[in-house]
């Protein structure tokens, strides 16, 4: 009777007469060691394999552990030998996801990008029950062929998908009068605010050897406080626009935002005289105040509000994310609110130009 699968490989679980000892990997014991254990068991029973003089050898990994010996004895009783299994390695299955199943995979990932892989497998099988379920590795390879990659996920509010907000988003992107259709990124200015906190920190966990206390010198407590950042950016790479203000007390109220817009318009008049821009913001109440709107339009600029809950349409949102990431990279050097302010100025000063952020959200 042949143990061959027809392709040169032995049947899974087949034991071989000889197997070279690998220099790396699982470090199996030699055939001589296995036969020695069986011989000791046949002569002296389990007491011989649990003798005190074997303990140092076991600590030095020169003699198998007691559970390993018991496993070999069970194999000897069942099969009459203690040969190791043949290492076959990992083999890629010949069956792959193709045709309609590949189409269903792409559609499902578009609708539910954060689904677990078993949910994806179940969906594909439910859509085509005549085909056996695919393995996780087959799904991963199919996703790679589709150009899908794993990345940090985000969540958009369900309110963004109600009909009125979907309509507002269509108007924002596709209407040349009430939207930004046809406006190049060079003429766009995005404005928003964010809050950056300086929090106390004393990390609870670390790694040291068992006998040593996990202690480190440094600041036991970091200063506390927060900064409100108002920032305006432009999409022109040839003439970068970046204007920001920091406030250590209070948030963005109407008076503060109005003064910021007033100073920003004066900045545009000095550096870009006679040029008209299209301002875009989210739907915060102070942004939509008639005083602010009249100030912007009175200076010869347009103003378009993004659709509610669609923060992913705002280039400034990604700029804030970059600022936060850069500040976290320098986290240990920032201990006071003044140092945080200086770090923000340095980070913003190194970010311009911002055209890539406007291109990322969809501007031409």
N, C-alpha and C positions, 0 to 999 in steps of 0.2 A: 504493500500500500504506500502510495507516494504522499509526502507531506508538502509538496510543492503547489503553490497557487497558480502556476502556469506562467508567471512572469518572473520567475527566479527567486521570489520571496517565499520563505517558509510560512506555514500557517501560524497566526498569532498564538503565542503561548507555547510553541514548540521549543523544546530544550535541546541544546547542542552539546556535542561531546567536548569540544574545545572552544575557548573564547579568550582572546588576548586581553590582558589586564590593561585598561586604559590609563593614561597618565593623568587625565583629568576627568571630572564628571562625578559619577556615583561612587567611585572607588569600591567596586565589589571585591569580596574576598576570593582568593584563589580556590581552584578545585581541591588542592591539597588541604587547605584549611577546612573546607566543607567536609571532606572525607574524615579528617581528624576529629571533628566535632561528633560526627556520627559514630566513629569508633569509640570515643570516650563515653558516649551515651550508652552504647551497647554493652560496654564493660562495667561502667560504674553508675549508670543512670543519671538522673538530673543532679544528684549530689556532686558528681564529678565535674559537671559543667558549672557548678556554683561554688567551687572550692575557693577559699580565701586567697590562694596564691595567684589566681587568675585576675583578681581585682586590679592590680597595677597594670597588667597587660590591656585590660579593657579601657582604663583611663588613657592609655597611650594609643588607643585605636589599633592595637595589634592582635586583639582577640575579639570575636563577635560578642555582642551583648546577649543577655539571657533570652529576651524576646526573639532575637534573630535565631538563636540556637533552637528554640521551640518551633519557629516557623520551618526551619530546615528539617527538623524531626518529623513534623506533620507531612512535609513534602515527601520525605523518605518513606513514610508509612503508606502514603497514597499512591506514589508513582514509582517507588523503588529506586530513586536517585535524588541527588541534590544538585543537579546541574542548574546554572543560572539561565534566566530567560534571555533569548536573543534580542539585542537592542535593534529595533527597526527604525527608530527615529520618527519624526513627524512627516506624514505624507499628505500632500494636498489632494483633496478629493477630485476625481475627474469631473463630477457633475457640478456645473456652475449655474448661476441665476442668469437666464437669458429670456428674450422675447417678452411676453406679456407679464411675466413675473418681475422682470427688471423694470418694466414700465410702472407696475404697481408699487415697487420699492421707491422709485423716484417721486411718484405722486405722494406717497405716504410721508416721506421725509420732508417734502415741501409743506405739507399741511401740519405735520407734527414733528418738527426738527428735534425736539427734546425727548422723543420716545425712547424707551429702553430697547435693546436689541431683541429681547424676547417678544416684545410687543410687535416689532417689525416682522419677526418670523411668523407670529400668529396671524397677522394681517395678510401676509402674502399667501399663507396656506389657506386661510378662509376664503380668499378671492379665487383660489384655484385648488380646491380640495383633492383633485385627481392626482396631484403631485405630492410626494412625500415632503414633510417639512425640511427646510434647509437648515444647515448647521450655522452657528454664529460666525465661523470663519468664512463660510461662503457669502454671508451677508456683508461682512467687512470687505471682502475682495470686490464684491459687486458695487459697494459704495465708493470704493477707490476708483473703479472704472468710470463711475458717474461723475467723478471729480469732487466728491463730498469729503470734507475734512472735519476733524473734531476741533471745536473752539469753545471759548467761554460763552455761555448762553445768557440771553436777556429775556425779559417778559414785557409784552405790550399789553396795556390795560384793555379789558374787554370793552370799555366805553369807547375805545378808538374805533371799534367796528360797528357801532350803531349807524344806521343809514345817514343821519345828518352829518356826522363827523367824517364818514367816508366821502360824502359829497363835498364837504369843505376841503378835504385833502385833494380831491380831483380838481377843484377850482384853484387851489393854491398852486398846483403844478401845471395845469393845462389851460388856465384862463389868462390871456395877455393883459386884461384890464384889472381884474380883481386878484390876480395871481402873479406868479413870477415867470410865466411862460415867455421864452424869448429873451429873458434878461441874462446876460453872460455873468459868470462868476466875478469878473473884474469890477462889475458895478454893484455887487451885493455887499451889504453890511449886516452882520448878525450880532445881536445884543442880548445879553442875559446876565443873571447874577447867580452866585453860588455861595455857600458857606463852608469855610474850612476851619476845622476844630483842632486845637492843640490839647491833647488829652494826657492825663497822668498815666504813667506806665510803670509796672514792676512785674516783669514776666514770671509766671508761676512755674514753668517747667524748663529743664535743661538736661544735659547729659554729662555725667561724670562716672568714675568707677564707684563701685558699691560702698567702699569704705570712706569716701570723701564727701564732705558736705557740698551741695550744689550752690556755691556762692560766687559772686563776681563783684568787683569794685565798679563804681559808677554812680550815676544819679539815681537816688532812691525814688524821687518823684519829679516829674516833669511839670513845668508851668502849665497853667490852665488858661483857657481863653478861646475866642473864636474870631474869625475875620470874615466880613462880608465883602465879597469881590464882585464889582461891576466891571464887565469887560465887553468891549466892542471890537470886532475883527472885520477885515475886508478881504475879499477874494482875489485882489490884484497882486500877482507875484512880482510884477515889475515895480510897483509902488505900494509896498505893504502898509496896511493900516492896522494899528494895535493901540487901543486907548483903554486904560483901566484905572480904577480907583479902589482903594482899600479902606474899610471902616472897621474899627475894633469894637464899636458899641452900636447896638441896634441893628435892625435889618433894613431892607429896602422899602422905604415908604415913598409916598408920592413926592414929597418935597425933595428928598435925596435923589430920586430918580430924575426928576425934572431938572435939577441942577446939573446932574451928570450929563444929560442930553444937551443941555445948554452949553456946557463946556466942550462937549464932543463936537457939536456943530461949529463952534468957534475954532476948534482944532482943524476941522475939515476946511473951513474958509481960509485959514492961514496956509495950509499945506497943499490943498487942492482947490484953488480959487476957480469959481465958475463951473465946477464939475457937479453933476447931479448923481445921487446914489439911490438905490432901493434898499430901505431898511426892512429887516424882518425880525420878528420877536415871537415869543409864545403869548398865551392869552391871559397872563397875569393882569389883575384889575388895574394896577398902576400903569401898566403898559398901554392900556386902552383908554386911559383917562383923556378927555377932550383937550386938556391943556397940553399934554405931551404930544398928542396927535397933531394939534395945530402948530406946535413949535417945530416939528419935523417937516410938515408939509409947507409951512410958511417959509422955511428956509430953502424951498425948491426941491425937496427930496420926496420920494414915494415911501409908503409904509404898507407892508403886507404882513398879516398875522398868519402864523402856521395853524394847521388844523389841530384842534384840541387832542391831547394825549399822544400826539405823534412827535415825540421829542427826537426820534431818530432822523427827522427831517432837518434838524438844526445843526449846522456845522459847529456852533459854539459849544454844544453839548460834548462833542468829541474833544474839543480843545480843553474843556474842564477835566475830562477824563485823563488827558495827557498830563495836565498840570498836577493832578492828584498822584499819578503814577511817578512822576519825576520827584515830587516831594517825598514820597515814601522811600525812594531810593536813597535819599539823604536824611532819613528819619533820625538817625543817631546824632546828627550834628545840629538838629533843631530842638532847642530846649526852652526857648522863651518866645513870647508873642512877637517881639521885635525881630528875632532871628527868622521866624516864620514869614514875616512881612518881607524881609530882605530876600529870602529864598524864593518867594512868589515873584518878586520883581526880576530876579535872575532867570527863573524858568521862563517867564513870559517873554523876556528879552531875547531868549534863544529859540523861540518857537517860530517866529515869522520867517518866511511868508506862510499864509494860511490857505492858499489856493487848493492844496490837496484835500483839505477838510471839506471845502465846498464841492469839490468833485466827488468826494466819497458819498455825499448825501444825494447827488444827482444833478448838480448844476453843470452846464456845458463848459 
